[in-house]
Amino acid sequence: MQILAGGSAVLFTFDWGQALAAAAGATIGALVGVIGTATVARRTRKFEVTHAAAAALERAIENLLRSLVNLTAATAAWQQAVMLATWAPGDRPSARPDPGEVSIALELVKLRALPTDRAVTNRLSSAWDLIAKGQGNAQPRAYGLFATAVVAWRAGEGLPAVDNALSVARKVAEHGLVDDGLTTEE
């Protein structure tokens, strides 16, 4: 009998408004938790994607610089071999090293660059088109100045520093200028 009396006391004193408010509060709390978790997960994914894109760009730039180093060394060795006057007719050095590896590496950099870097990568690309065609003995210096422009861009030195390095690199490639334009080589 006491159980029935206790059960009826609970039913008669039960406040349905309080129960609905508690259920609504729990539902809203759960909804806020789900939305908060989804927001944090989305931001985390966005950060991971951005971080992965930045890492891919840095790898592409390292590859570009490595290609420039290889081309510079090969060009310097080729020029030294050409300058030797003691080769036999069949021992003449082969053709000038091909800058194609650097061109491909530069295109990969352009593909991985952020939209905010498009102006700089387009400048680098147009400058490289001219520098790669140069035929003077100062080509290794032009390649080094091009690398200086790439490093200035990544170091955040601004467009004037990049443009200055590219301008000097173009002059060296076109005219064989050495020592920042103080002497000419032909």
C-alpha positions, 0 to 999 in steps of 0.5 A, a space after each residue: 500500500 505504501 508503494 501505491 501511495 508513494 507512486 500517486 504522490 509522485 504523479 500528483 506532485 510531478 511538474 510537467 513544465 519543469 520536466 519539459 524545460 529540463 528536456 528542452 535544456 538537455 536537447 539544446 545542450 546536446 545540439 550546442 555540443 554537436 555543433 561545437 564539435 562539428 565546428 572544431 572538426 571543420 576548422 581542424 580539417 581546414 587547418 590541416 589542409 592549409 598546412 599540407 598545402 603550405 608544406 607542399 609549396 615548400 617542398 616544391 620550392 626546395 625542389 626548384 632550388 635543388 634543380 637550380 643548383 644542379 643546373 648551375 653546377 652542370 653549366 659551370 662544368 660544361 663551360 669549363 670543359 668548353 674552355 679547354 683547348 686540348 680536346 680531341 675532335 671526338 671529345 668535344 663537350 656535349 650540348 649545353 645543359 638543358 634548363 628544362 628541369 628548372 622550368 618543370 620545377 618552377 611550374 610545380 611551384 606555380 601550381 602549389 602557390 597560394 592565390 596571393 602568390 600568383 603575381 610573384 610566381 608569374 614574375 618568376 616564370 617570365 624572368 626564367 623564360 628569358 634567363 633560361 635562353 641566355 647563352 653567355 659565360 655568366 649563366 651560372 651567375 644568372 641562375 644564382 640571382 634567380 635563386 636569390 629572387 626565389 629566396 627573397 620571395 619566401 623570406 617575405 622581403 617583398 616585391 621590390 627585393 624580388 624584382 631587383 634580383 630578377 632584374 639583375 638576373 635578366 641583365 646578366 642573362 642577356 648581356 653577360 654582365 658580371 659584378 652587378 653590372 660593373 663589367 661585361 663579358 663577351 
